[in-house]
Amino acid sequence: MPQGTVRWFDADRGFGFLAPEDGSPDVFVHVSEIVEDGGAKMLREGQAVVFEVGENDRGPQA
């Protein structure tokens, strides 16, 4: 499973981008796709993440 960091995340708008550690293009992430262990669905800039990548009509999405 890919790993990376949160490039930025706008909690008010509910989306942001992840920077994969392999240098591939940034990946869009929506709040509805965040899985947290009993916590809030929130990401912080620079936070380390593990994610799955799928495709939508606009490109890769976590």
C-alpha positions, 0 to 999 in steps of 0.5 A: 500500500502506498505511503506518503504525507499530506501536502495540504488539507482544507477541513472546511471544504473537506478535501486535500492532496497527498504526496506519495513518497515514491515521487509520483503525482499528488493524489486527491483525497476527500474527507469521505474516504478518510479512515481513522481509528475512532477519531475525527476525519481530519488530516494535518499538513505533513502528517504521514499516511498510508493510502490506496489509490483509485481513479476517478474522472479527474485522475488518481484519488485516495 
